[in-house]
Amino acid sequence: MKITAVEAIPYAIPYTHPLTFASGSVATADHVLVRIHTDEGLIGEADAPPRPYTYGETQTSIANVVQDLFAPEMIGLDPLDREKVHAIMHRTIHNQVAKGAVDIALWDLAGKACGVPVHKMLGGWTDSLRVSHMLGFKPAEELLEEAHRFGEEYGITTFKLKVGRRPLHLDIEACRVLREGLGDNVEIYLDANRGWSANEAMEVLRQTDGLGLTLLEEPCDAKEAMSRRRLVEHSPIPVVGDESVPTAGDASRELLSGGCNAICIKTARSGFTEATEILGLCTGLGVDVTMGNQIDTQVGSMATIAFGAAHRATAARAAELSNFLDMADDLLADPLQIIDGRIAVRDLPGVGAPIDEDKLSRYRTDR
C-alpha cells in the first residue's frame, strides 16, 4: 500500500453561541479535514482544529504545512511506516496540530487496512469513557443552571469550570455556587488557560479551600517559572499542564522542573503516536493524566475517545468530550450520543469517524 495523495480541506461550521475563555473567544469552527489517500482505495482522515491564540496555528497555516511541506515527501511511502512520516514532519518545528492530524489519519488508515478499530490497536482497555462538560464564562447562577441541565439531559457528573477572570471573586463565587448547588458527589475542577498569575492562582486556592475541587489546569503562563513552581509545591490539588505540554519533551520539562504534577493529553495536538509517548512518561512517573479537548468536532472527539478508551490511565478520569454540543452542525456521518454520562467507542475499522460527504461539500471553504 502506498500514499498517493494528501488533502487538507478547510471548512467552517458556526458555533451555536460565541465561546469565551481566558485566552480567547471564538464564534466559528474554522477547521481542516486531513485526508491521506492510498493506491488501494483506503483513505485515512483526521480533524485539525486551529487555535492561533494558544498554539499559533491557523486554518491557512495548517493547510499549507500539510499540503506544501509534508505531502510531497509522503507520497509514495507506505502509510504503515509512520516513523518515516514523523521524520519528515520533524524537520518542520512547531505546527503540532498539523502533525497530530497527519498522525491520526495514518492510524485511521492502519486500522482500516487491518480491519480493526484503532482503540483496539492502541490497547483496548474499555468500550466507553465518562464525559466531563466544560462550563464557560457566565454568571454563577447561569453556570449552575447549565450544569443541572447537562446532568439531567446527559447524566454528566463531572464539570470543568473555565476560570482566569479578574476580579478573582467572579471565579471564586462560581466555585462556591456550583458546589452548593450540585452537592458533594459531583466533580468540579478548574482551567484558567493562563489567565492568572501564579500568586493570583494561589489566592484562589486559598479562598476555595474546602470546596472539594480536584484539579487546577494551566493556572498561569509556564514561563512564570519560579512562582509557578512555588504554586505547584503548595497546592493542595494537582496542577495540570495543558498548553505548556504539547509534546513529550515539553511534558518531561514541566514535570521534572516542578511546573506541574499532572498532564492533559490532547490528541488533536499530539496525534496518537506522541500521545502514547506522553502517556508512557506520565505512567512511569506516577503522574495523573486527563483527556482534554480543543473545542473538537465530533470527528475530533472520536479520536479522543479512541485513544482514551484504549488505556487504563486515560480512562480513569472523565474525558472532555462534550464541546461538540456547542457546534451548529458536524461532519460526522453518525452523530455521537452521550448516554448516562458516557460516550461509547465505535467498533468500526480505524478511528470510527466516517464523514458525511454532503456536509463536507456544504461547509468546505476552498470551493
C-alpha positions in Angstrom: 0.0 0.0 0.0 1.3 3.4 -1.0 0.3 7.0 -0.2 -0.9 8.6 -3.4 -2.3 12.0 -2.2 -2.7 14.1 0.9 -5.5 16.6 1.2 -6.0 19.4 3.7 -9.6 20.6 3.3 -10.6 23.9 5.1 -14.1 24.1 6.3 -16.2 26.3 8.6 -19.1 25.5 10.9 -20.5 28.1 13.3 -20.9 27.6 17.0 -24.4 28.0 18.5 -23.0 30.9 20.6 -19.6 32.5 21.0 -17.3 30.6 23.3 -15.2 32.7 25.6 -12.3 31.8 27.9 -9.2 33.4 29.4 -7.1 33.0 26.2 -9.7 34.0 23.6 -13.2 33.9 22.1 -14.4 32.1 19.0 -17.7 32.1 17.1 -16.9 29.7 14.2 -15.0 26.4 14.0 -12.6 27.1 11.1 -11.0 23.6 10.9 -9.1 21.5 8.5 -10.0 17.9 7.4 -6.8 16.0 6.6 -7.2 13.1 4.2 -4.5 10.6 3.2 -5.3 8.6 0.0 -3.7 5.3 -1.0 -3.4 3.2 -4.1 -5.7 0.5 -2.5 -8.6 3.0 -2.2 -8.4 3.4 1.5 -8.5 6.9 3.0 -7.3 7.9 6.4 -9.0 11.0 7.9 -8.5 13.4 10.9 -9.7 16.8 12.0 -7.3 19.6 12.7 -8.6 22.4 15.0 -6.5 25.6 14.6 -6.0 27.6 17.9 -4.0 30.6 17.0 -4.4 32.2 20.4 -3.0 29.1 22.1 -0.5 27.4 19.6 -0.2 30.0 16.8 -1.5 27.7 14.1 -4.3 29.0 11.8 -6.5 27.2 9.3 -4.4 28.5 6.5 -1.1 27.6 8.1 -2.3 24.0 8.8 -3.5 23.5 5.2 -0.3 25.0 3.8 2.1 23.0 6.0 0.3 19.7 5.3 0.0 20.2 1.6 3.2 22.1 0.7 5.7 20.7 3.2 4.5 17.2 4.3 2.5 15.9 1.3 5.2 16.0 -1.4 7.6 13.8 0.7 4.8 11.5 2.0 3.6 10.5 -1.4 5.0 7.0 -2.4 5.5 5.9 1.3 3.8 3.0 2.9 1.3 4.6 5.3 2.2 2.0 7.9 5.7 3.4 8.0 4.8 6.1 10.5 8.3 6.7 11.7 9.3 7.7 8.2 6.4 10.2 8.1 7.3 11.5 11.5 10.9 12.1 10.4 9.6 14.2 7.5 7.4 16.2 9.9 10.1 16.6 12.5 12.1 18.7 10.1 9.5 21.4 10.5 9.4 22.9 14.0 6.1 23.5 16.0 2.9 23.0 13.9 1.7 20.4 16.4 -1.9 20.3 15.3 -1.0 19.8 11.7 1.4 17.0 12.7 -1.2 15.5 15.0 -3.8 15.3 12.3 -1.5 13.6 9.9 -0.6 11.0 12.6 -4.2 10.3 13.4 -5.0 9.9 9.7 -2.2 7.4 9.4 -3.6 5.4 12.4 -7.0 5.6 10.8 -5.6 4.1 7.6 -3.8 1.4 9.6 -7.0 0.4 11.3 -8.9 0.3 8.0 -6.1 -1.7 6.4 -6.2 -4.3 9.2 -10.0 -4.2 9.6 -9.5 -3.3 13.3 -10.8 -0.4 15.4 -7.9 1.9 16.4 -8.9 1.8 20.1 -8.2 -2.0 20.0 -4.9 -1.5 18.2 -3.8 1.0 20.9 -4.8 -1.0 23.9 -8.5 -1.8 24.1 -9.0 -1.1 27.8 -12.7 -0.1 27.8 -15.6 0.4 25.4 -16.7 3.9 26.7 -15.5 7.0 28.5 -17.1 9.1 31.2 -17.8 12.7 29.9 -16.7 15.9 31.5 -18.5 19.0 30.4 -16.9 22.4 30.2 -18.6 25.4 31.8 -17.5 28.8 30.3 -17.6 32.4 31.4 -21.1 33.1 32.7 -22.7 34.5 35.9 -22.6 31.9 38.6 -26.3 31.1 38.6 -26.3 30.6 34.9 -23.4 28.2 35.3 -25.3 26.2 37.9 -28.4 26.1 35.6 -26.3 24.7 32.8 -24.6 22.1 35.0 -28.1 20.9 36.2 -29.3 20.7 32.6 -26.4 18.7 31.5 -26.7 16.4 34.5 -30.4 15.8 33.8 -30.2 15.5 30.0 -26.9 13.6 29.7 -26.1 12.1 33.1 -22.9 14.1 33.4 -21.4 14.3 36.9 -18.0 15.9 36.1 -17.6 19.6 35.2 -14.6 21.6 34.1 -15.0 25.3 35.1 -13.3 27.8 32.9 -11.7 30.4 35.2 -8.9 33.0 34.9 -11.1 36.1 35.2 -10.5 39.3 37.1 -11.5 40.3 39.7 -10.9 37.0 41.3 -14.2 36.9 43.2 -16.1 36.2 40.0 -14.5 32.7 39.7 -14.4 32.1 43.5 -18.1 32.8 43.7 -18.7 30.5 40.7 -16.9 27.7 42.5 -19.0 28.2 45.7 -22.3 28.4 43.9 -21.6 25.3 41.9 -20.5 23.3 44.9 -23.5 24.3 47.0 -25.9 23.7 44.1 -24.5 20.4 42.8 -23.6 18.7 46.1 -20.6 16.8 47.1 -21.0 13.9 44.6 -20.3 16.0 41.5 -16.6 16.5 40.5 -15.6 20.1 39.8 -12.1 21.1 38.5 -10.7 24.4 37.2 -9.0 25.6 34.0 -7.5 29.1 34.0 -6.0 29.0 30.5 -3.0 31.0 31.8 -5.4 33.8 32.8 -3.9 34.5 36.3 -0.5 35.0 37.7 0.8 32.1 39.9 0.2 34.3 43.0 -3.4 35.0 42.0 -4.0 31.3 41.5 -2.6 30.7 45.0 -5.1 33.2 46.4 -8.0 31.4 44.5 -6.9 28.1 46.0 -6.8 29.7 49.5 -10.3 31.1 49.2 -11.8 27.9 47.6 -10.2 25.5 50.1 -12.8 23.0 51.4 -14.9 23.1 48.2 -13.5 19.7 47.1 -12.1 21.0 43.8 -10.0 18.2 42.2 -7.6 19.8 39.7 -6.2 23.2 38.7 -5.2 23.3 35.0 -2.8 25.8 33.5 -3.2 28.5 36.2 -0.6 30.8 34.8 1.9 31.0 32.0 4.5 28.3 32.4 7.2 30.9 31.7 6.4 32.3 35.2 8.7 29.5 36.3 9.7 30.3 39.9 6.2 31.4 41.1 4.6 28.5 39.3 6.9 26.1 40.9 6.0 27.6 44.3 2.3 27.2 43.4 2.7 23.5 42.5 4.7 22.8 45.7 2.0 24.4 47.9 -1.2 23.5 46.0 -3.5 21.0 47.8 -4.6 19.6 44.4 -2.7 18.6 41.3 -1.7 21.4 38.9 -2.2 20.2 35.4 0.0 21.2 32.5 -2.0 21.7 29.2 -1.0 24.4 26.8 2.6 24.2 28.2 2.9 20.5 27.3 2.0 19.8 23.7 4.9 17.4 23.2 6.6 14.7 25.2 9.7 16.9 25.6 7.6 19.7 27.0 5.8 17.4 29.4 9.1 16.0 30.7 10.5 19.5 31.1 7.5 20.8 33.1 7.2 17.6 35.3 10.9 17.5 36.1 11.2 21.2 36.8 8.1 21.2 39.0 6.0 23.3 36.7 3.1 20.8 37.0 2.3 17.5 38.6 -0.4 16.2 36.2 -0.8 16.3 32.4 -3.6 17.0 30.0 -3.3 14.9 26.8 -4.9 16.2 23.7 -4.8 14.0 20.6 -5.6 17.0 18.3 -2.1 18.4 19.0 -0.1 15.2 19.6 -1.8 12.6 17.4 -1.8 9.1 18.8 1.9 8.4 18.5 3.2 11.3 20.6 0.2 11.0 23.0 1.4 7.4 23.6 4.9 8.7 24.4 3.4 11.4 26.8 1.2 8.8 28.5 4.2 6.4 29.0 6.2 9.2 30.6 3.3 10.0 32.9 2.5 6.4 34.0 6.2 5.8 34.5 6.5 8.8 36.8 3.2 8.1 38.6 1.5 11.2 37.2 -2.2 11.6 36.6 -3.5 12.4 33.1 -6.7 13.8 31.8 -8.0 13.7 28.2 -8.6 17.2 27.0 -10.5 19.0 24.3 -9.6 21.8 21.8 -13.2 22.6 21.2 -13.2 19.5 19.0 -15.8 18.5 16.5 -17.4 15.1 16.7 -14.8 13.8 14.3 -12.0 15.1 16.6 -13.8 13.8 19.7 -13.9 10.3 18.2 -10.1 10.4 18.1 -10.0 11.4 21.8 -12.4 8.6 22.6 -10.3 6.0 20.6 -7.1 6.9 22.4 -8.7 7.5 25.9 -10.6 4.2 25.8 -7.5 2.3 24.8 -5.6 2.8 28.1 -6.4 2.3 31.7 -4.7 5.5 32.8 -6.6 7.7 30.3 -9.9 6.1 31.1 -9.5 6.7 34.9 -10.9 10.2 34.8 -13.8 11.8 32.9 -12.7 13.0 29.4 -13.6 16.4 28.0 -15.9 15.2 25.1 -19.0 17.4 25.1 -17.7 20.6 23.3 -19.2 19.4 20.1 -22.6 20.2 21.5 -21.7 23.9 21.1 -21.5 23.5 17.3 -24.4 24.1 14.9 -23.5 21.0 12.9 -20.8 18.5 12.3 -19.2 16.4 9.5 -19.6 13.1 11.4 -22.0 10.8 9.5 -23.4 9.1 12.6 -23.7 11.7 15.4 -22.2 11.0 18.8 -24.6 10.3 21.8 -23.9 10.9 25.4 -25.8 8.2 27.4 -25.7 8.0 31.2 -22.8 10.4 31.2 -20.7 8.3 28.8 -19.7 8.1 25.1 -19.0 4.7 23.6 -16.3 3.8 21.1 -17.2 2.8 17.6 -16.4 -0.7 16.7 -15.5 0.2 13.1 -12.1 -0.2 11.4 -10.0 2.8 12.0 -10.9 5.7 14.3 -14.6 5.2 13.7 -15.4 8.6 12.3 -16.8 8.3 8.8 -17.5 11.7 7.1 -20.9 12.9 5.7 -19.8 13.9 2.2 -22.8 16.2 1.6 -22.0 18.2 4.8 -18.3 18.4 3.8 -19.3 19.8 0.4 -21.6 22.3 2.2 -19.1 23.6 4.7 -15.8 23.5 2.9 -14.4 26.9 2.1 -11.9 26.1 -0.7 -14.5 25.9 -3.5 
